[in-house]
Amino acid sequence: MRIGVDSRPLREKQTSGIPMYVRTLLKELAQIDLENEYILYSHKDFAFDLPSAKWKKRSGAKTRYGSVWMQAELPFWVKEDSIDLFWGTQHILPLMMPSRIKAVLTVHDLVHYIFPKTMKPLNLLINKMIIPPSIHRTDAVVAISNWTLSDVRKYLNPQNKIMEVVHLGVGNPFHPRNAQESKEAMKKKFGIPNDFLLTVGTFEPRKNIAGIINAFSLIASKIPHDLVVVGQHGWKNRHVVRQIELSDIRRRIHMVGYLSDEILPVMYSAADVFVFPSLYEGFGLPPLEAMACAVPVVASNVSSIPEIVGKAALLVDPHNPVEIADGILKIINNSSVRFELIGRGLHQASTFTWGGTARRMLEIFNRFRVN
């Protein structure tokens, strides 16, 4: 079977979110799938080491914009290449591709329905226009959490026969490291003191950075910890930046930007508490990464997050800074709570593997194999 893949995310150098999902899964699939052929498509060139002669990539579109290319050019490409199955890795499909080509569509979230004001206008428009017909066109919907699948059913009323939940995995770099050595390394690299709270996520509205800053301001005088914010700059965050600039504790807030998978696990391991006050997640991988690094977690009690963290985190209302602050203090001031959460977290994170994710995806692909 010849499988085409929307590989536009591979153009991103940063290994987070959908780019990390696509790159990691393709590497895992290359290890376990020795029968199917894969053609990786993108409107512009991208870096990916093809593992064998059964793997090819195709790029070089006439169209500048990826979403336009996907609808205007890609249908002809997949027809020319005699694709049997197309995998839409990020919510949308080439709607005009031949009907004989089966399709599997991964849906990460439906933030454009639930928190539309948190999105860039162009992305919001594209999602609203193309996701609904993509759901109608696909032969299988793969959601990354039960919560996301329930959102798909609620907002899009799909009629697809195959609807599956395939969770994400925690990468190999995320494992416990020596806490003191990690603290010293982060102090040397970023000037961060030994005691700090950590949050990780793109600096955009639904990650609720404002919520954790408000919570931190409530307890800063009671604890020696600073606050470290990791994540690439996103959008609609000027008011939060201004909030930090005007804060009396601004010197105790460190914005370190995006960190690679080489540095991020060290940052996790150096933290005393990981705080994830996100307003909405299709999955929510950072809490699991923190757990895998033996860090206790305070996380939101909304969307998919309780499903993913289980009983291994303190769940709080992300709209309530007092509740977030109380969760942080409970871990800092109670060693038994801290160690119990660390133990539960290590077990919870171990149940999410990329190898397992790849095996589930391959099983879904192979349902469309024609013998």
N, C-alpha and C positions, 0 to 999 in steps of 0.2 A: 504494500500500500504506500502511496506517495502522499506525504503530509506537507501542506503548506502552512507557514507560521507567520503571523504578524510580528515581525521582529524589530519594529521601529524603536521599542524601548532600549534595544541594545546600543543605540547611539549615545545614550546617557553614560557618562563616565562614573557618575556617583552610584554606589551600590545600595540603593534604598528603594522602598516602594515597589512599583510595578517593574522597573528595570531590574531590580534584584530578583524579583519573582521569575521573570522570563529567563534571565541568564542562568540562575541556579537550576531551574527545572530542565532547561535544555541540556545542561551539563549532566544532570542526573539521568535524563532519558538516554543520553548517548552511552551511558554505562550499562543500561539494562535492555535497551531495544536494539537488537542486532538484525532485525528483519525489515522494518519499515525504512523508507527513504524520507529525508526531510529537506525541504527547500525553505530557506529563511528569507523573507521578503522585507524590504524597506525602501522608501523613496530616496534615501541617501545612504551612503556607505556606512558601515559600522564594523567594529572590531569583535570578532568571535573566532576562536580557533576551531575549524571544522575537524571533527574527530575521525572521520573516515570518508571513503569515496561515496558513501551513501548520503552524505551531508553536503549540501550546496547552499550558496547564498546568491541572491539577485537584488541588485539595486540600480540606481541611475535613472531616476524618473525625469520626465519632462516637466512635471508639475512640481512647484516649489513646496507647497503645503501638503503635509502628510495626510490630513483628512480628505483633502480633495483628490490626491493621488489614489487613495484607497478606493474611492468610488469611481474615478474616471479612468484609471490605468490598470490597477491591480486585477480587475475582473478578466482583462485580456491576458495578463501574464499567467494567471492560474490556469486559464484555458489552454494556452500555448504549451504549458508545462505538464498538461494532463494530470493535474492534481486530483486525488481521490477524496481527500479530506482537508478542510481548512480549519486551523485553530486560531480563533480571534482571542488574543491574549489580553486585550484591554477594552472590553465592553462592546466593541463594534465590529461589524463584518463588512466586506465589500458586497453591497446588496445586489449588484447586477451580475455576480458570477453565475455560471451555468447551474441550473437546478440539479443536475446530476451530481454535483460536488456536495458532499455532506459537510456539515459544519458543527464545530464545538466552540462554544463561546464562554469564556471566563468572565464573570461579573464580580468585581471587587467591592463595589458599594454602589449605592444610589444616592449619593450626597446631593446630586443636582435636584432631586425631589425633596429631600429632607432639610438640607441647609443650602439652598441655592445662593443665598447672599454671601456665602463664604467662598464662592468660586469666581474665577476670572470670567468676564462676560463671554468671551469667544468660546472657551471650553464649555460653559453652561449651554450656549446655543447649540454647539455640536452634539453634546450629550442628549439634549432634548429632541433634536431632530433625528438622530441616527440610532440611538439605543433602542427605542421601541420597535422599529422595523427590524433591527438586528435580532432582537429576542424572537420576533415572529418568524424570521428566516431560519434561525439555527435549528439543528436537529437535537442538540443537547445543550442544556444550560448547566454550567459548573459554577457554583457560588463558593466563596472561600470561607463562609460560615453559615450556620443555620439561620442566624439573624439576617444576613444578606439575602438568603433564599426566601425568607418570609417577606422581606421588603420587595423582592422581585414579584412574588405572588400578589402582594397587596397593591402595588402601584402599576403593574404591567399585565396582570392576568394572563400569563403565558399558557399556551395549549400544548407545549412540548411534552412528548412522552418520556423523555429522559431528563430528569432534573436531579442533580447530585450536589452534595456538599463535599468539597475536598479542602481540608485545612492546609495552611502553610506549615513550614518547618523552621526549626532553629538551626542556624548554620554551625559548622564545626568550630569556627573561631570562638564561639561563645561558650566558655567553660570557666569554672572557678580558677582564679589566680591568687597569688599571695597578695592580701589586701594592703599590707604596709608597703611592699615594693611597688604596687600599683599607685598608691597615694604619692609616693616619692617621685615616681615617673611623671605623674600629672602635675605635680607641683613644679617640677623642673621645666616641663614643656609649656605649661599655661599659667604658672604662677598661682595655682589654686591651693588653698590651705588644705590640711589633712582632713578636716571635718567638712563634708558638704552633702547637700541634697542634689539629686540629679533628675532632670527630665529630658526626654529625647523626642523630637518630632519636627517636621517642617514648620517653620515659623509663619503660620497662617491661622485664621480665626478659629477653626473648629478644634485645633489642638489646645486651645484654652490656656495659652501661656499667661494671659492676664489673671486667670483664676489661681494659678500657683503662685504668682507674684503677690497677689492679695493675701493668700494664705500665709506665705512666708513673712509678709510684713506684720502679721498678727503675732507671730511667735519668734521673730528675729531676736528680740531682747531676752528671750528665755533660753536660747540655745547658742552654741558657739559656731554653728554651721553656716557656710555660705550656700548660695544656690547656683548651680551650673546648668545652663540651657544649651543643649546640643541639637543642631539641625540646620539645614540650609534655609536661607531666607526665602520666604514664599511671597505672599501678597496680603494686602489689607492689614498691615501690621504697624502702621505709623503710630497709631494711638498707643499701642503697647510699648513701642520704643520710647515714646514721649513719657509714658507712665514710669518707665525705668529711669529715664533721665531726671525726672522730678522727685524720685523717691529718696527718702532719707537713707535708705540702705543700698543705694545704687552701687556703692563700691563693694558690696558683698554679693552682687549678681554678676555672673560671668557668662557672656555670650560667646561661645567658642566656635560656632558655625558647624559645618558638616565635618564628620570624622569618618575615615575609612574603616573597613573591617579589621584592619591591623591595630588601630588605636582605640576604637570604640569599646571592645571588650575590656581593655585595661581601664578605661574610664568607668565602665559599669562596676568593675571589681573594686575600684577605689572609693565608690560612693557608699554612704551609710544607709541611705534610703532612696529608692527610686519612686518618683511620683508621676503618675500618668493621668491628668485630669481632663482627657479628651472628651469633647461633647458628642462625637460620633465616630465610629470606626467600623469598616467592613470586616476587619479582623482584629488588628491591634497587636503587632509583633513585638514592639519594644518591651512590654512587660515580661514576655516570655524570655527574651534575650537577657534581661536583667536577672530573672530567676535562674537562668542557666549559669549565670556568673555568681550565684550565691548572694544576691542582694534582695532584701525584703522590699515588698512592693505595696504602694498605696495606689489604687486605680479607680476609675469611674465605674459607677454602677449602671451604666447606660449602654445601649446598642449591643454589640457583640462581645464587649469586654468581659462581662461575667461568664459567658460561655467559654471563653478562651482561658481565663485565669483560674476558673473553678473556685476552690476553697483555699487557694494558695496566696491570696492577696487580701488586704483590707479594702473593702469596697466603700466608696464615699460618693455623695452627691456632687458632681462637678460644678454645679451652680452655687454651691454653698462653701465659701472660703473657710468658714469656721469648722465645718466638717472635715475639709481637707487638712487643715491645720491640726485638728485633734487626732487624725489618723497618723500624721507624721510624729507627733509627740508621743503617741502610744507606743510606737516602735522604738523611738529614741530612749524613752524612759523606762521601758519594760523589756529586759533582756530575754525573758522567757517567750514573750510574744515575738521578738525579733528572731530567735533561733527556731521557733516553730514555723514561722513563715519561710525562713530560709530552707528548711528541710522539705516543707510542702512544695515550695517553688522549684527546687531541683527535680523533684519527682514529676511535677506538672510539665516542666519544660522538656523532660526526657521523652514524653509521649508524643511530641511533635517533631517529626523528622522529614527532611526533604526527600530522602529515599522513599519514605512511605507516600509522600505526595506524588512523586513521579510514578510509582507503581499504580496508584489509583488513576492517574491521568492516562497512563498507557492502557489500562484495562478499559477505560471509556473509549479511547481511540479505536481499540481493537474490536469493539462491538460493531463497527462499521466495515470491518474487513470482509471483502467478498472472496470466498474460496474458489 
